[in-house]
Amino acid sequence: MKSDIMKTFVMFSILVWATVGIYASDVPSAQKAVADGDFVLAATHIRNAIRKDPENMEALALGAKIYMELNIRDTALSYAKQVYDDNDNVKEHVILYAQALSENGRAAEASVILRAYYRKHEEVDVSLALVNALVAADSLKTAELVATTARNKFPKSASAYLALGNLYFNSKPIPVFELAIQNYDQALQIDPTDVQAHFNLAICYWRMGNRETDDDLANEYFSRSLKEWDQVTKLDPKNARAWFEEGKILYLGGRYSAAATALTTYRELRPLGTGEIMASWYLGESLYKQNKCDSAKQHLDDAASRTDSLKPKVALMMAKCSFQSKKWKECVDYYTLAAPIKSRWENQDYWFFGVALVVAGDTAKAIDVMAEAADRDPKQCTFMFRYALLLQSRLSYSRSTAIFRQRLANCPDSLDSKIHVFIGNNFFADSLVDSAAVSYERALLLNPRYSYALFRMGETSIIRGDVEKGTSLLESVVTTAQTSSSPDDRRYGNPAIARLNALDLENKKWQQIVERSKLGTELDPKSVSAWIYLAIGQQGLQNVDEAKKAYKEVLKLDPSNETAKKNLKALGT
C-alpha cells in the first residue's frame, strides 16, 4: 500500500516538474530571441509562456517589452500594469509601466508614477525616463529642472546628458538643436557605444537640415545624420526602430533607393502585419518611385488594409502601374477606387484612365474621361491623336475634328499631313465633300507624295465630277505602290486599283481591269478585291478557265463571298 502511494507521489512529482520545465522553457526561448533581435519569434514564445502561467511576472515584464517593440501598445500596457501592480517598488517595473503609459498617450500619468519613485530613489536612469515623460506631457519647465539636477548630480553618466539633450530637442516653441547636439555629444564622450545617443543625434541633424535654408549647410547636416545612422546600425544591426527612422528620413528626402534598402531591413526584422504601419507605406512608395511595382504592391496593400485613408492613394499608384504593364481591366478598377482623391490626380492620369477604358471595352465612359483629359492637358500629343480617332470611330465627326485641330495647334510634327487627311475624312463622312477636299489639299501641301492623301483626293475629285483629275491621282498612287518598298505606299495600291476598276467596269474595259488587277494580286496576294476584279475582268473577256481560277482564289480568302459563288455557278462550276 505504502509502496503504491509512494509510486503515485513520485509520478505526480515528475509530471509537475516536467510541466514547470515546459512552461519555463518558453521564457528563456523568448529571451534568446530578444537577444537575437527576432522579436516576432520572441512574441510567439512569450505568448505561450503567459498563456500557461498568466501570473509569471518575469514573463509579463518580458512580454511588455516585446510588445512595445512590436508596437502592440495596448497589450504591452496591460502586461506592464500587472507587473507594476505586483510590485511598484522595483525600478524596472516602474520604468516599464511608465514607458507603456507614454506610448499609449498617457504621459501625464507616467510622469506621476516616475516622480513618486524618483523622490525616493534619485537614480539617473529614472531621471531620464521622467524627463522623457514630462517632455511628452508638455511639462517642459519641470523636465528642465529634473534634467539639470540629474546632470549636476551624475556628471559622469551618459543618461544625464541624454535627458538634457532630449529636453532641448523638444523645447517649445522652437527646439534648441545646437544644445541638444552638445549634450548628445557629451553623452557619447562618456560612452561612445551609447546607441540611443547616436540615434537621437541622427534625428537631430536631420531636423536641422530640414529647417536650413542654405543648401550646402543643409546637405552637411544630412550627411552627419546618415553617419550617425551608420553608427547605430553598426552598434545594433537589429535595431528595427533605427532602420525605420533612417528609412523614413531617406524617404522624406526623396532618396528612394536608399530608403527602400533601410526599410526592407526593417521589414525583415518586423514582417508584414507587425511594427510600424507607415513602414509599409514608405517602403511601398519608395519601390514604386523606382518603378518596382511588383515589389511595391504587397507593402502598399498592407498599408491600405490597415489605414483606410491610404486606400485611394494606393489605388492611384497601382493604377499607373497597371497601365504601364497593360493590365487594362485592373487599371480601370484601380482608377475607379482612386476617384475619391481626384484632386491628387495628374493630368496624365485622366489619359491613362481613358485609354484603359477603351481597351477594356467601355468606350462611352472613355470618351467622357478623355474629354476631361483634353481640357486639362491638350498637349499630350499621342493621347490627343488616339482620342480624336476614338471619336471618329464613334461617328462623332465634328468633335473628332475639333480634337484633331487642337492636336495640330499644340503638337506640330510629322503626323500633321495624316491629321489633315483624317479631318478630311470627317468632313467626307458628314457629306461635306468640298471641305474634305480642302483638308486633303492641305495634307498634300505638307507632303505632296503622301499616298493616302492622294488616294482620298482622287476619290473626292471623282465624286465632285472631275474624273480626269481623280483618275490621274489614283493612277499615281498605283505607280508609287508598284515601285516603292514602303509598306505605307504599297498599302494604298489596291484601294486605288479597286476604285479605278469600278470606273472601268462601267465602261466594260475588261483588259484594263485584268491588267490592273493582276498587279493588285502581286502587291497583295490576299486582296479579295484584286482577285474578284481579276475574275470579273477575265469573265468579261470570256476567259472562263481563268475567271474560275480567280473566283476560287476569292473563296479561299473569303468563303462566304456571294459574288464569287454566284458567278462561279453561272460559269458552270
CORGI-V945729 format. One record per helix or strand. SS is the DSSP state (a for helix, b for strand). FROM is the first residue (numbers start at 1). LEN is the number of residues. If there is no record, write none. Layout:
# CORGI-V945729
ss->SS from->FROM len->LEN
ss->SS from->FROM len->LEN
This chain:
# CORGI-V945729
ss->a from->2 len->34
ss->a from->39 len->14
ss->a from->57 len->13
ss->a from->73 len->14
ss->a from->91 len->13
ss->a from->107 len->14
ss->a from->124 len->13
ss->a from->140 len->14
ss->a from->158 len->12
ss->a from->177 len->14
ss->a from->195 len->17
ss->a from->215 len->21
ss->a from->240 len->13
ss->a from->256 len->14
ss->a from->277 len->13
ss->a from->293 len->14
ss->a from->308 len->17
ss->a from->328 len->17
ss->a from->347 len->14
ss->a from->363 len->14
ss->a from->381 len->13
ss->a from->397 len->14
ss->a from->416 len->14
ss->a from->433 len->14
ss->a from->451 len->13
ss->a from->467 len->17
ss->a from->487 len->5
ss->a from->493 len->14
ss->a from->510 len->14
ss->a from->528 len->13
ss->a from->544 len->14
ss->a from->562 len->9
